[in-house]
Each structure stands twice: as structure tokens, then as C-alpha cells.
Amino acid sequence: MVRTKGAGNGTVERIQDLILAEGLVPGDPMPTETALCERLEISRSSVREAMRTLASLDIVEVRHGHGTFVGQLSLAPLVDGLLFRARLDDGNDLRALREVVELRIALDLSVADQLVEIYRGSVNPELESHVAEMRELAGRRQPFPEADAAFHNALFSRLPNSLLRQLAQAFWEIHTTAVPMLNIAQADDILVTVDAHQAMLTALEAGDADAYREAVVEHYRPLGRTLDAAGRAETGAVRA
């Protein structure tokens, strides 16, 4: 249950309880504002305030002209808050991005043994196709965020922990949103990242958790070098 501060806290929790009691799932229509007022015996202003809070948390989704629906319950609001807090602490956007990348690495490494058990001895043409697309785009010096996202989503899709899958996706979205905002150029050795994706898959299919971990670390090396260079440039600009 989401806990929030303020007068609307009780209404937020009661609407969440109603969602659970009704067995509603993402995409299902929510009761109308009038119905919520009557069923919960609360004012229209209280309902509206609570719905704004729930919408900010992706628990409900307002579709203008269509009504309100149960949201996708993604973890993006949580990660947005973490990223903003990191930026607020010291005003260093580059450091905040580096911390998100560190979390992504830790998450990828933490599931090595699980993924090995899932993919050992398997053949995965979908994942191979994503690597091939990345290689083609990188060869033309074009970014490949969609293919990268598709690879990681497909790789993690077979993990039994749905919360972990959502967290990985949320961190990836924040990462890919922050990079263009900071005007960070694509790494010159971006093909290293493509090769690392292939190495990750090859290691998992071979049942080699250590090789997978090595490939994960290699996967992030080009970005790490780019962040280091951006940090040095930023420091130099400040000194100048």
C-alpha cells in the first residue's frame, strides 16, 4: 500500500483498497468520480486530490475523453524520484547518471545465476536478431536504444520475479532518457557494447555465469569511458 502525507492520505488508501477488493488489473476502467464519492462517502474534491496522487504514481491513468483506468503500476515514478534526489543533493547531473548506471550493472550481475539456469542449452533467435540489429546500426554510426531495450527486456522476460523485471526496465528508461539530456556523445568504441551483448547471450546459453558477468562489465565499459571523458571536460570547463 502506498503511504502518502497530507489530508488526502486516507482517501488514497481507500481507493487502493477498492482496486484490490474489486480485483481490478492494469487497463481496467475505474469507477467514475461520482461513484467513488458515493461508495466511499467522501467529497468530490477529496477524490480528485487522491486521483492526482495516484496518477503521479502510475496507479491510475487518466485518459482524457475516455475516463480513468487502473495504471500500469510501473516503477518509473520511483526511479524518477531517485534520480531527481541524486541531482538535488549536489546538482551534478553527470554523477546522477553514473549512479543509475552503477545500479544497472549491479542488477544485471545479481541475476547471473538465475539467467544461466534459464538459458543453459537454449537457442534464442529473438535475442540474436536484436544483437544483429544493434550491430547493423552501430556500423552506420547510428544509436540503437530500441534494439538495446528489446534485448534486455527479452533477456529478463523469463525471470520469475516480476518486480525485478520492472525495476530493470525502469532504470533502463531513466538511463536512456538522461543520456541525450546531457548531450553525451556516442562512444567511439560502441561496437564493444554490441560484442558484449553477444557475449552475454553466448555465455548464458553455455551455462557460464562467470563469462556472463565479465560480458556485463564489458558491456558498460564504453559508456563508462564516455562518462569519464565528459566528467574531465566538465571539470576543465569549470576551471577555465
C-alpha positions in Angstrom: 0.0 0.0 0.0 1.4 3.4 -1.0 1.7 5.7 2.0 1.4 9.5 1.3 1.5 12.5 3.5 -1.4 15.0 3.8 -5.1 15.2 4.2 -5.7 13.0 1.1 -3.7 10.1 2.5 -6.8 8.2 3.8 -8.7 8.7 0.5 -5.7 7.4 -1.5 -5.5 4.3 0.6 -9.3 3.7 0.4 -9.2 3.9 -3.4 -6.3 1.5 -3.4 -8.3 -0.8 -1.2 -11.2 -0.6 -3.6 -9.0 -1.5 -6.6 -7.8 -4.6 -4.7 -11.3 -5.5 -3.4 -12.7 -5.3 -7.0 -9.8 -7.4 -8.4 -9.0 -4.7 -10.9 -5.9 -5.0 -13.0 -3.9 -2.6 -15.2 -6.1 -1.3 -18.0 -9.4 -1.9 -16.3 -11.8 1.1 -16.0 -12.0 2.8 -12.6 -15.4 3.7 -11.1 -16.5 7.2 -12.0 -15.8 10.1 -9.8 -19.4 10.2 -8.7 -19.4 6.5 -7.9 -16.3 6.9 -5.8 -17.8 9.7 -3.9 -21.0 7.7 -3.2 -19.2 4.4 -2.3 -16.5 5.9 -0.1 -18.8 8.7 1.2 -16.2 11.4 0.6 -16.2 14.7 -1.2 -15.5 15.3 -4.9 -12.5 17.4 -4.0 -11.0 14.6 -1.9 -11.5 12.1 -4.7 -9.8 14.5 -7.2 -6.9 15.2 -5.0 -6.4 11.4 -4.3 -6.6 10.6 -8.0 -4.0 13.1 -8.8 -1.7 11.5 -6.3 -2.4 8.0 -7.7 -1.9 9.2 -11.3 1.6 10.5 -10.3 2.4 7.1 -9.0 1.1 5.3 -12.2 -1.5 3.5 -10.1 -4.3 5.1 -12.1 -4.2 6.6 -15.6 -6.4 9.4 -16.8 -7.3 9.2 -20.5 -8.9 12.5 -21.4 -12.2 11.9 -23.1 -12.3 8.3 -22.1 -12.1 8.1 -18.3 -9.8 6.8 -15.7 -8.2 3.4 -15.7 -6.0 1.3 -13.5 -2.4 2.3 -14.4 0.4 0.1 -15.5 1.9 0.2 -12.0 5.4 0.8 -13.4 8.4 1.7 -11.2 9.3 4.7 -13.3 8.0 7.2 -10.8 10.2 5.7 -8.1 13.3 5.8 -10.2 12.4 9.4 -11.4 12.3 10.4 -7.8 15.7 8.7 -7.0 17.3 10.4 -10.0 15.9 13.8 -9.0 17.1 13.3 -5.4 20.6 12.5 -6.7 20.6 15.7 -8.8 19.2 17.7 -5.9 21.8 16.5 -3.5 24.8 18.0 -5.4 23.4 19.4 -8.6 25.6 17.1 -10.6 23.6 15.5 -13.5 26.6 13.5 -14.7 27.1 12.0 -11.3 23.4 11.1 -11.0 23.6 9.3 -14.4 26.7 7.4 -13.3 24.9 6.3 -10.2 22.0 5.0 -12.3 24.5 3.1 -14.5 26.1 1.6 -11.4 22.6 0.4 -10.3 22.0 -1.2 -13.7 25.3 -3.0 -13.5 24.6 -4.3 -10.0 21.1 -5.5 -11.1 22.5 -7.3 -14.2 25.2 -9.0 -12.2 22.8 -10.1 -9.4 20.7 -12.3 -11.7 23.6 -14.1 -13.4 22.9 -17.5 -11.8 19.2 -17.3 -12.4 19.7 -16.4 -16.1 22.2 -19.2 -16.5 19.7 -21.8 -15.2 17.0 -20.4 -17.6 19.1 -20.1 -20.8 21.5 -23.0 -20.4 21.5 -25.1 -23.6 18.9 -23.0 -25.3 18.7 -21.3 -28.7 17.4 -17.7 -28.8 16.8 -16.4 -32.3 14.9 -13.3 -31.0 17.8 -12.2 -28.9 20.2 -12.9 -31.7 18.1 -10.7 -34.0 18.3 -7.8 -31.5 22.1 -8.1 -31.5 22.2 -8.2 -35.3 20.1 -5.0 -35.4 22.5 -3.3 -32.9 25.5 -4.3 -35.0 24.0 -3.0 -38.2 23.1 0.3 -36.7 26.4 0.7 -34.9 28.2 0.0 -38.2 26.4 3.0 -39.6 27.3 5.1 -36.6 23.6 5.3 -35.5 22.3 4.9 -32.0 20.3 1.8 -31.2 18.3 2.4 -28.0 15.2 0.5 -29.2 17.2 -2.6 -30.1 19.1 -2.4 -26.8 15.9 -2.1 -24.9 14.3 -5.0 -26.7 17.3 -7.2 -26.0 17.3 -6.5 -22.3 13.5 -6.8 -22.0 13.5 -10.1 -23.8 16.5 -11.4 -21.7 14.8 -10.6 -18.4 11.3 -11.6 -19.5 11.8 -15.1 -18.4 12.8 -14.2 -14.9 10.1 -15.2 -12.4 10.4 -12.1 -10.3 8.1 -9.5 -12.0 9.3 -6.7 -9.6 12.9 -7.2 -10.6 11.9 -7.1 -14.3 10.0 -3.8 -13.8 12.9 -2.4 -11.8 15.4 -3.2 -14.6 13.1 -1.6 -17.2 12.6 1.5 -15.1 16.4 2.0 -14.6 16.9 1.5 -18.3 14.3 4.1 -19.2 15.9 6.7 -16.9 19.3 5.9 -18.3 18.3 6.3 -21.9 16.4 9.5 -21.1 19.3 11.1 -19.2 22.0 10.5 -21.9 20.5 12.7 -24.6 19.6 15.4 -22.0 23.3 15.6 -21.0 24.4 15.8 -24.7 26.7 12.8 -24.2 28.1 11.6 -27.5 28.0 8.0 -28.5 31.2 6.2 -27.6 33.8 5.7 -30.4 34.1 2.0 -29.4 30.4 1.3 -29.3 30.9 -1.9 -31.2 32.4 -3.2 -27.9 29.0 -2.9 -26.4 27.4 -4.8 -29.3 30.0 -7.6 -29.0 29.3 -7.7 -25.2 25.6 -8.3 -25.8 26.5 -11.3 -28.0 29.0 -12.5 -25.4 26.3 -12.2 -22.6 23.9 -14.4 -24.7 26.6 -16.9 -25.6 27.7 -17.3 -22.0 24.2 -17.8 -20.8 23.4 -20.5 -23.5 26.7 -22.2 -22.5 25.8 -22.1 -18.8 28.8 -20.0 -17.9 27.8 -17.5 -15.2 31.4 -16.1 -14.8 31.6 -15.4 -18.5 28.2 -13.7 -18.4 29.4 -11.4 -15.6 32.5 -10.5 -17.5 30.4 -9.7 -20.6 28.1 -7.5 -18.4 31.1 -5.4 -17.2 32.4 -5.2 -20.7 29.0 -4.1 -21.9 29.2 -0.9 -19.8 32.9 -0.1 -20.4 32.3 2.2 -23.5 29.7 4.2 -21.6 32.0 4.4 -18.5 34.8 5.8 -20.7 32.4 8.3 -22.2 31.2 9.4 -18.8 34.8 9.7 -17.6 35.7 11.9 -20.6 32.5 14.0 -20.1 33.5 14.5 -16.4 37.0 15.6 -17.3 35.6 18.0 -19.9 33.2 19.4 -17.4 35.9 19.8 -14.8 38.1 21.6 -17.3 35.4 23.9 -18.3 34.7 24.9 -14.7 38.4 25.5 -14.0 38.7 27.6 -17.2 
